[in-house]
Amino acid sequence: LIDELRALAEVVAEAEAARAALAAARERQQAELDALEDQRAERARAVAALDREFADTRSRLDALGRDEEAIVALLEKLRDVLADVPEQVDDTRAFRSRRGELRWPLDAPVRVGYGGRLPDGRESQGLLLAAGAGTEVRAVAPGRVAFADWLKGYGLIVILDHGDGWMSLYANNDGLLRESGDWVRAGAVLSTVGSSGGQAAPALYLELRHDGKPVDPRPWFAPR
């Protein structure tokens, strides 16, 4: 009888061990399933985040495209309005003859050149000049202030008309010191540097356009 009880105890112990092993295996399997589910959820979140980022980027690029359309439309209107306005500055030399002679609007390094990538993701159609807030911005050549106001995507902006379809644009200003219609000489103070238009840091964004189309400004400036 004792042997039978001992054998029965061994069978019970083996059964308990088997049940414990099975329970442990099930726990491991559940842990693996939970880990897989966590990984799937993490991947889903990552994909969703990428989708949102793509949508945001697309929306931002679409908005930047609309900003470009707005500035082109504005320049066309300004060109038509100013076409027959006589010049009232002493230096009436044609703007196209000033290539390589323009004065820089301020003494600051070029942070982003023509064709580079601006901080807001837009392709630069001019020059981004790093300068401290409040730095004076000066006219690159004689001309008439065609526009001095806030413009979406450009912030506070001054647009100078130099005749024959040539215009210079000074954007992201902190303050405007000229009004539409003012005639200015080369070197006249137009505005002060700022970060308007959604820029993260103060800088002057400068464009040069002919018949509304952007032109690389750098070859037009005098060496410094």
Summary of the structure (lengths in Angstrom):
residues: 224
radius of gyration: 33.7
end to end distance: 110.7
largest distance: 128.3
contacts: 664
relative contact order: 0.15
helix: 39%
strand: 28%
